[in-house]
Amino acid sequence: MMGLQRHRRVVQQHANQYKRNGWSKILQCLSTQGLTSSGGGGSAVPGEGGSGSGASRGLIKDRFKTFNAQFEELHQKQSQWTVPDTELRESLRLAVAEVLLPAYRSFIKRFGCRCPTTIKIVRNPHLIVSWSSYLYNFPHFVAGPRPESGKNPQKYIRYSAEDLERMLGEFFEGKTFNEPRRPYFPTLSITKSCLISKKIAMENNISPKDKEDETRECCSKESCEYKPTKPVSDDIIPHILNLYGSCATPRDFEIYASNASFEDPLMCAQGVKQIKSAFYSLSKIFSESRIVEYSVKENAMSPKKQEILIDNKQNYKFLGKSIDMISLIKLYVEDGKVVRHEDWWDKKPLRNRETIGFPLAGRFMETLRRGSMLATHAMMGFGKDPTN
């Protein structure tokens, strides 16, 4: 028993040494030391408080580039290493994740962007795809400073924390890589033969491990096809983030059909011009607004009709006070254009004549929302686009 405890202590010492020697260098990339700049030339990214000394964009880009190169090198090498003991393998991964992921999240939050970095797109009830670093592929929808404005920030901010966590899960598996790859998540289209094979495996209690080689063989024989189909929400979500982030441009409203409608508990807009007034007014009321967390579910109603559900958390700053709100955004899309946009605050259905037991009260609430919209529409110049 004493020998076993001593052996465990030795293993733990080696694990700590591995973490210290193997990861201290990459963790220095995520340190704020040496990033602050006091005045001088060049653009700077403010700290979280939005005041005081900032950090040079060039320095931040260099940090991200160095981090990416070092992590990809570690991933390529250590994914080829083998640790047979399951407990030790998981312990090593966890030890790294506990120091790396919080540091990376903090660095991204402070110097990357204030928008969310991860969403989940659910294309059908059986397929969940983690779509990481969404904002970095759409430079135009970020409100606020970031490492490089308008010039391919995805070159520098390649990974979300979830990407890193997933890649850490590949360490010590004895895999072989030709070269490090950027994360990519295609839609998996499974043919009938694969479904039958999966069903037989479940009925015969064949373990997933034993079935893995069979499935790979099935796919190699073109029984499975990888079709990187693009969901409709890919084109719509960046513009929605812009609208709620008080940084909308006329281009963001091109996602709407000409006869589209928007409704939340405060107002009911008909047509694109009224929708513009509704969202342009956010910056007049709140000093800051944005969607901080969200997940996306896309349901195909028919070949040209989709329902997009955005479960989200919004943050507003009013008179210096931060206000958080949970909501469910429902988008009804036809031929790639949003025809109906609803925002259910606290995920509660909109109160109208159909959802309230007393129809007269529901009709009164609808009238109030339309009146509020008309007043806002007039105040915002009847949907006039900002000049700057």
Buried (B, 14 or more C-beta within 10 A) or exposed (E): EEEEEEEEEEBEEEBEEBBEEBBEEBBBBBEEEEBBBEEEEEEBBBBEEEEEEBBBBBBBBBBBBBBBEBBBEBBBEBBBEEBEEEEBBEBBBEBBBEBBBEBBBBBBEBBBBBBBBBBBBBBEEEEEBBBBBBBBEBBEBBBBBBBBBEEEBBBBBBBBBBBBBBBBEBBBEEBEEEEBEEBEEEBBEBBEEBEEBBEEBEEEEBEEEEBEEBBEEBBEEEBBEEEEEEBBBBBBBBBBBBBBBBBBBEEBBEBBBEEBBBBBBEBBBBBBBBBBBBBBBBBEEBEBBBBEBBBBBBEEEEEEBBBBBBBBBBBBEEEEEEEEEBBBBBBBBBEEBBBBBBBBBEEEEBBBBEEBEEEEEBEBBBEBBBEBBBEBBEEBEEBEEEEE
